[in-house]
Amino acid sequence: MSEQIDTALGWASGRFEACSESPRLDAELLLAHCLEKPRSFLYTWPQQALSEDCWRQFQDLVKRRLQPTPVAYLLGTREFFSLEYATTPAALVPRPETELLVELALEQIPGDAPLRICDLGTGTGVIAITLKKQRPLAIVCATDVDSGCLALARENAARHQAEVDFIESDWYQKLPAGARFDLIVSNPPYVAAEHPFLAQGDLPAEPALALTPGSSGLEALEVIISRAPDFLNPGGILILEHGYDQQAPVARLLQEQGFDQIRCEFDHNDLPRTSIGHLSQPR
Ligand SMILES: C[S@@+](CC[C@H](N)C(=O)[O-])C[C@H]1O[C@@H](n2cnc3c(N)ncnc32)[C@H](O)[C@@H]1O
């Protein structure tokens, strides 16, 4: 007898307990993908039998999920700020926490001014593209040192018809001479190289370049903050995502570079994850 939707889901979620914080959701997303149906279909027709092909395809995805491969890489997409983005192992899977950084940025960008914005370390492009979609008058550029990320970010920008200038660059290095921005945003790599967290969950499947900048975890934040005064306009703003235990060093680095009105926002887990500073006098 062939497998039914409900039994297939029960089987897969049981296996995912070991590798996922959301075993049932992962199973539903993968099965809906195999069936080419929305997730609601699984609830409407729990006893529908799966075709041989569909069951085989599902078993294969379950096996790959257990390696572990992130669901976003298996599906090839991930939603961010209500838009769907192409995701591949070239780039970090966009995280819901990063929506906090985007919300903070949007609070700083009036809808009626052509502000200049730069997103450093753009990955899939989600931050830059969301800001451009939400504030069409803004002039947005984004950098990444990895050409695979930039190809993906360009694909995502085209998918969402967002005009963003993507530049292959080691942080600020290849920005056009004299470039100045009203807002710089970044979700850089910030996990210390030997941190046990890197071995947990799906992280081993994601690019190390996106996760860790070096032994302290602060290396990328230090470069981004220390050079920001050379690239901000007077009154410019820097917004950074960082680790939950990096609030104090980030505030210190911002202070050392002359930023004021420094504050840190907490994420949905009540952890201090996104810092913001204003710069009245750039260099
Ligand atoms: C944590 S990921 C963030 C990706 C994306 N902005 C997001 O929020 O989903 C950090 C990104 O920084 C990029 N990166 C790492 N080192 C870099 C460097 N020296 N210059 C520019 N980008 C870099 C990585 O390739 C990666 O895409």
The ligand as an ORCA input file, in Angstrom:
! r2SCAN-3c Opt
* xyz 0 1
  C      25.934     36.911      8.127
  S      26.029     36.940      6.373
  C      24.704     38.081      6.048
  C      24.066     37.924      4.703
  C      22.827     38.802      4.499
  N      23.152     40.209      4.625
  C      21.744     38.415      5.483
  O      21.513     39.190      6.427
  O      21.121     37.356      5.319
  C      27.496     37.900      6.127
  C      27.866     38.196      4.680
  O      29.084     38.941      4.693
  C      29.869     38.525      3.602
  N      31.271     38.848      3.897
  C      32.156     38.174      4.666
  N      33.346     38.781      4.662
  C      33.204     39.882      3.883
  C      34.107     40.928      3.495
  N      35.378     40.961      3.899
  N      33.631     41.912      2.700
  C      32.334     41.884      2.267
  N      31.453     40.913      2.589
  C      31.895     39.925      3.388
  C      29.614     37.044      3.477
  O      29.925     36.556      2.180
  C      28.110     36.987      3.819
  O      27.341     37.060      2.650
*
